[in-house]
């Protein structure tokens, strides 16, 4: 039996966590290698996997994107390479400084911090973000390990899930994500690793990850999470890395099925694909973020026809995106091909909220139970 969930928030004191040295060893090792090259009178250089389309592979067995074996060299022999090395070690120094002072930084703050790096400053936030990704590849660590995070946090969670979270002061709080939170649910922090969040227990049978906030509110207001023993998770559109990591953890550690409920359009299909298989941009950490066992629940092209949903005409951009998905290995199954081809044939797309055509309770009383039964998640 799962542990009983907490009915009221409890706190216990815990000494402030010190940064584990393992998190910084890769950056320090990298700095040491460059120092040794300079000490030997060599032109400093770094070797790292190329993050190009030609060096991306979709691993069918794992169901995720992976970087290939092709390597590139960053060398101070050329001005661009020297500038990148300079920025890299300003960044490494900044990361170690934050760890020493128990600080964190947003990606935006890092960009402005670089204004003090003289010739090493970034000219755009895209430049700083790409360098952080390079450092992730070089050190085989996540940016969260380097105490860097985006402005926004991850998803919100509503449902019978009891967790322990360690706050900034090292205090551990235990609470239930349905009974001990407000109407907005529990907001995920940027760091959702075990040292920050511990799963205590749940009576839920599955997780439903939902694209739109309005639909999350509808399901919560209608009591869908309680009636169907579900955990509701708001993806907030294209999900943040912390959201995808949280879904992977809950799927693997609590053995809960994950279903993804989105609008019926090509961009929403890609939201599902990023959850299940990862994205090209984060191919170097897809094995860490992706949940290949996740299943797509809807809205599909067939749903638009079968449920006679209000729809909009596909735009030219929609058509191009659907055509591209026909060659995307993440949509290579016959079921996906059939749905994409049907959407192209009919020229229609539809939103989740179009189900309100039949009333505010229809999505929770009919549509979702029917779809979940078809998937074998509910009888």
Helices and strands as residue ranges (DSSP letters): E 10-12, H 22-39, E 45-49, G 53-55, E 56-59, E 64-67, E 71-75, H 79-101, E 105-106, H 107-113, G 114-116, G 118-120, H 125-139, E 148-149, E 156-158, E 161-166, E 172-176, E 186-187, E 197-202, E 206-210, H 213-221, H 224-227, E 230-234, H 241-253, E 257-261, H 266-276, G 280-285, H 286-289, E 295-298, H 301-306, E 312-313, H 316-325, G 329-331, H 334-346, E 348-349, G 352-358, H 362-362, I 363-367, H 368-374
